[in-house]
Amino acid sequence: MWDIPNPVLYQFDWVGARPAQVVMFALADLGPQRSDSSRKRSSPAAAGFPLGRGRVVVVSDADFFRNDVLRVCRWGVDVATVRMLEYVSDGSTRRERLVFDEYHQGYGAHPGTLRAIVTYLSRAPSGHVLAQGLAAGLVLLLALGPRALAPRDEARVERRSPLEHVSALAHAYARVAATRTASRHLLRGVRRRVERTAQAATSSHRAESDEHFLEAIARDTPALAPDSAIVRRALSQPLAPRAFEAAGAALRRIESSLLSLRR
């Protein structure tokens, strides 16, 4: 396939010490119009040397074994190739196996790039460090990157203490002058505390309404009749601030009297 007088072949050179008993089969000359990193005018293109119990032939170019190169007699590649095969077969001992190592030339099946990367990151110590650095960088990128949704602080509802709740409720009732509602809540508190300490004698009154409860107090305890009347008026109509204070004082006297009578 070359329309030139001589074939074009690669060269090679020994990186380390040159093996002993080297046999040269082909030399590649550096042409006058070509440049090369090596300063030598000619370098080996095919050489053989013994290795252990066998022999090895190193070839710089796979074109040595191409049919279209071997059939051109004037190039002399066919003679060099036959001599290489005779050398590795070793005329004194008949060898039945001839192995071509083309791995380093890029031929044959090789593991993929992704597999090689995974193997390096999972098995090599430096790969472990690199994998940890990549993971840390990914976490930092996710933390500093823009977010689709803005972060929201968790809403917390603070619960008021019982004293704060009572104070806030009293302030609200005072602003709207809800004396009837406040009086009813105060009376319910008095009933709850009185009935909690009462015995079976008062158990029949626990289901009564507030009005019946006050009527029973005025009937059973004549001394509390005026206070009962004040509280009944506070439950039925709005009161001025001073009248509302009087209703509170009446409830205190009713509670104190009932608790002392039922102990």
C-alpha positions as CSV (number, residue, x, y, z in Angstrom):
1,M,0.0,0.0,0.0
2,W,3.0,2.3,0.0
3,D,3.9,3.9,-3.3
4,I,7.5,4.3,-2.3
5,P,10.7,2.3,-2.8
6,N,11.0,1.2,0.9
7,P,8.4,0.4,3.6
8,V,7.7,2.8,6.4
9,L,8.2,1.2,9.9
10,Y,8.3,2.5,13.4
11,Q,11.5,2.3,15.5
12,F,12.1,1.3,19.1
13,D,14.9,1.8,21.6
14,W,15.9,0.1,24.9
15,V,14.7,2.0,27.9
16,G,16.7,0.0,30.4
17,A,19.8,-2.1,30.0
18,R,20.1,-3.9,26.7
19,P,19.4,-7.6,27.1
20,A,22.2,-10.1,26.5
21,Q,22.5,-12.1,23.3
22,V,20.3,-9.7,21.3
23,V,19.7,-10.7,17.6
24,M,18.8,-7.9,15.2
25,F,16.4,-8.8,12.5
26,A,15.6,-5.4,11.0
27,L,16.8,-1.8,11.4
28,A,14.8,1.3,10.4
29,D,16.8,4.1,9.0
30,L,15.9,7.7,9.6
31,G,15.3,9.3,6.2
32,P,16.7,12.7,5.2
33,Q,13.3,14.3,5.1
34,R,12.1,13.0,8.4
35,S,12.7,14.0,12.0
36,D,12.7,11.9,15.2
37,S,13.2,12.4,18.9
38,S,16.1,10.0,18.7
39,R,19.4,11.4,17.4
40,K,20.5,8.0,15.9
41,R,20.3,7.6,12.1
42,S,19.0,4.0,12.6
43,S,17.3,2.2,15.4
44,P,16.0,-1.4,15.8
45,A,12.7,-2.3,14.2
46,A,12.8,-6.0,15.1
47,A,15.1,-7.8,17.6
48,G,15.1,-11.0,19.6
49,F,16.6,-12.2,22.9
50,P,16.3,-15.2,25.2
51,L,14.0,-14.9,28.2
52,G,14.0,-17.8,30.7
53,R,13.4,-21.0,28.9
54,G,12.0,-19.3,25.8
55,R,12.7,-16.6,23.3
56,V,11.2,-13.2,22.7
57,V,11.1,-11.1,19.5
58,V,10.2,-7.5,19.9
59,V,8.7,-5.8,16.8
60,S,8.1,-2.1,16.6
61,D,5.4,-2.3,14.0
62,A,2.6,-4.8,13.3
63,D,3.1,-4.2,9.5
64,F,5.9,-6.8,9.6
65,F,3.1,-9.5,9.4
66,R,0.8,-7.9,6.9
67,N,0.2,-9.8,3.7
68,D,0.5,-6.8,1.4
69,V,3.9,-6.1,3.0
70,L,5.2,-9.6,2.9
71,R,4.4,-10.1,-0.8
72,V,6.7,-7.3,-1.9
73,C,10.0,-9.1,-2.2
74,R,12.2,-6.0,-2.8
75,W,11.5,-4.7,0.6
76,G,12.9,-7.8,2.3
77,V,10.4,-7.8,5.1
78,D,9.4,-11.4,4.3
79,V,12.9,-12.7,4.9
80,A,13.1,-10.8,8.2
81,T,9.8,-12.2,9.3
82,V,10.7,-15.8,8.5
83,R,13.9,-15.4,10.4
84,M,12.0,-14.1,13.4
85,L,9.7,-17.1,13.4
86,E,12.6,-19.5,13.1
87,Y,14.3,-17.8,16.0
88,V,11.3,-18.1,18.4
89,S,10.6,-21.6,17.3
90,D,14.2,-22.6,18.2
91,G,15.4,-25.1,15.7
92,S,16.9,-27.4,18.4
93,T,13.5,-27.8,20.2
94,R,10.2,-28.0,18.4
95,R,7.8,-25.5,19.9
96,E,4.1,-25.9,19.3
97,R,2.9,-22.7,20.7
98,L,3.6,-19.2,19.4
99,V,2.1,-16.3,21.5
100,F,1.6,-12.8,20.1
101,D,1.5,-10.1,22.8
102,E,-0.4,-7.2,21.3
103,Y,-1.8,-5.8,24.5
104,H,0.8,-2.9,24.7
105,Q,0.0,-1.9,21.1
106,G,-3.7,-1.2,22.0
107,Y,-5.1,-4.3,20.3
108,G,-7.4,-6.9,21.9
109,A,-10.1,-6.6,24.6
110,H,-9.4,-4.0,27.4
111,P,-11.4,-2.9,30.4
112,G,-13.4,0.2,29.9
113,T,-12.5,3.6,31.2
114,L,-15.3,3.7,33.7
115,R,-14.3,0.3,35.1
116,A,-10.6,1.4,35.4
117,I,-11.7,4.5,37.3
118,V,-13.9,2.5,39.7
119,T,-11.1,0.0,40.3
120,Y,-8.6,2.8,41.0
121,L,-11.0,4.6,43.4
122,S,-12.0,1.4,45.3
123,R,-8.6,-0.3,45.6
124,A,-5.7,2.1,45.5
125,P,-5.0,4.1,48.7
126,S,-4.6,7.3,46.7
127,G,-7.9,6.5,45.0
128,H,-9.5,6.4,48.4
129,V,-8.2,9.9,49.2
130,L,-9.4,11.2,45.8
131,A,-12.8,9.6,46.3
132,Q,-13.2,11.2,49.7
133,G,-12.2,14.6,48.3
134,L,-14.7,14.3,45.4
135,A,-17.5,13.4,47.9
136,A,-16.6,16.3,50.1
137,G,-16.5,18.7,47.1
138,L,-19.9,17.4,46.0
139,V,-21.4,18.0,49.4
140,L,-19.9,21.5,49.5
141,L,-21.3,22.2,46.0
142,L,-24.8,21.1,47.1
143,A,-24.6,23.2,50.2
144,L,-23.5,26.4,48.5
145,G,-25.4,26.0,45.2
146,P,-28.7,27.7,44.4
147,R,-31.8,26.1,45.8
148,A,-35.1,25.7,44.0
149,L,-37.1,26.6,47.1
150,A,-35.9,29.1,49.7
151,P,-35.4,27.6,53.2
152,R,-38.1,28.3,55.7
153,D,-37.6,28.5,59.5
154,E,-39.6,26.0,61.5
155,A,-42.6,27.7,63.0
156,R,-42.8,27.5,66.7
157,V,-45.9,28.3,68.7
158,E,-45.0,29.5,72.2
159,R,-47.5,28.4,74.9
160,R,-48.4,30.9,77.5
161,S,-48.1,30.0,81.1
162,P,-51.4,29.8,83.1
163,L,-50.7,33.2,84.7
164,E,-50.0,34.9,81.3
165,H,-53.2,33.3,79.9
166,V,-55.3,34.6,82.7
167,S,-53.8,38.0,82.5
168,A,-54.3,38.2,78.7
169,L,-57.9,36.9,79.0
170,A,-58.7,39.5,81.7
171,H,-57.2,42.3,79.6
172,A,-59.3,41.2,76.6
173,Y,-62.5,41.0,78.7
174,A,-61.8,44.5,80.1
175,R,-61.3,46.0,76.6
176,V,-64.8,44.8,75.4
177,A,-66.5,45.1,78.9
178,A,-67.4,41.4,78.9
179,T,-68.5,41.5,82.5
180,R,-71.2,38.8,82.1
181,T,-68.7,36.3,80.5
182,A,-66.1,37.1,83.1
183,S,-68.6,36.7,85.9
184,R,-69.7,33.3,84.6
185,H,-66.1,32.1,84.3
186,L,-65.4,33.2,87.9
187,L,-68.6,31.5,89.2
188,R,-67.6,28.3,87.3
189,G,-64.2,28.4,89.1
190,V,-65.9,28.8,92.5
191,R,-68.2,25.9,91.8
192,R,-65.3,23.7,90.6
193,R,-63.3,24.3,93.8
194,V,-66.2,24.0,96.1
195,E,-67.6,20.8,94.5
196,R,-64.1,19.2,94.5
197,T,-63.9,19.5,98.3
198,A,-67.6,18.7,98.9
199,Q,-68.9,15.3,100.0
200,A,-72.0,13.4,98.9
201,A,-74.2,16.2,100.4
202,T,-73.4,18.5,97.5
203,S,-73.2,15.9,94.8
204,S,-76.8,16.5,93.9
205,H,-76.1,20.1,93.0
206,R,-73.2,19.5,90.6
207,A,-75.5,19.2,87.5
208,E,-77.5,22.3,88.4
209,S,-77.3,25.5,86.4
210,D,-75.5,28.5,87.8
211,E,-78.8,30.3,88.6
212,H,-80.1,27.2,90.5
213,F,-76.8,27.0,92.3
214,L,-77.0,30.6,93.5
215,E,-80.7,30.2,94.5
216,A,-79.7,27.1,96.5
217,I,-77.0,29.1,98.3
218,A,-79.4,31.9,99.2
219,R,-82.0,29.4,100.5
220,D,-79.6,27.2,102.5
221,T,-77.4,30.0,103.8
222,P,-79.4,33.3,104.4
223,A,-76.2,35.2,105.2
224,L,-75.0,34.7,101.6
225,A,-78.3,35.8,100.1
226,P,-77.1,39.4,99.3
227,D,-73.9,38.1,97.7
228,S,-75.9,35.6,95.7
229,A,-78.1,38.4,94.4
230,I,-75.1,40.5,93.4
231,V,-73.7,37.5,91.4
232,R,-77.1,36.8,89.7
233,R,-77.2,40.5,88.6
234,A,-73.7,40.2,87.2
235,L,-74.7,37.1,85.2
236,S,-77.7,38.9,83.6
237,Q,-76.6,42.4,82.8
238,P,-73.4,44.4,82.1
239,L,-71.7,46.0,85.1
240,A,-69.7,49.1,85.6
241,P,-66.1,48.6,86.9
242,R,-67.0,49.2,90.5
243,A,-70.0,46.9,90.4
244,F,-67.9,44.2,88.7
245,E,-65.4,44.5,91.6
246,A,-68.3,44.1,94.0
247,A,-69.4,40.9,92.2
248,G,-65.8,39.6,92.5
249,A,-65.8,40.3,96.2
250,A,-69.2,38.5,96.6
251,L,-67.8,35.4,94.8
252,R,-64.9,35.4,97.2
253,R,-67.2,35.5,100.2
254,I,-69.4,32.7,98.8
255,E,-66.4,30.5,98.2
256,S,-64.8,31.1,101.6
257,S,-68.1,30.5,103.4
258,L,-68.9,27.3,101.5
259,L,-65.5,25.8,101.9
260,S,-65.5,26.5,105.7
261,L,-69.0,25.0,106.1
262,R,-68.2,21.8,104.2
263,R,-64.9,20.9,105.8
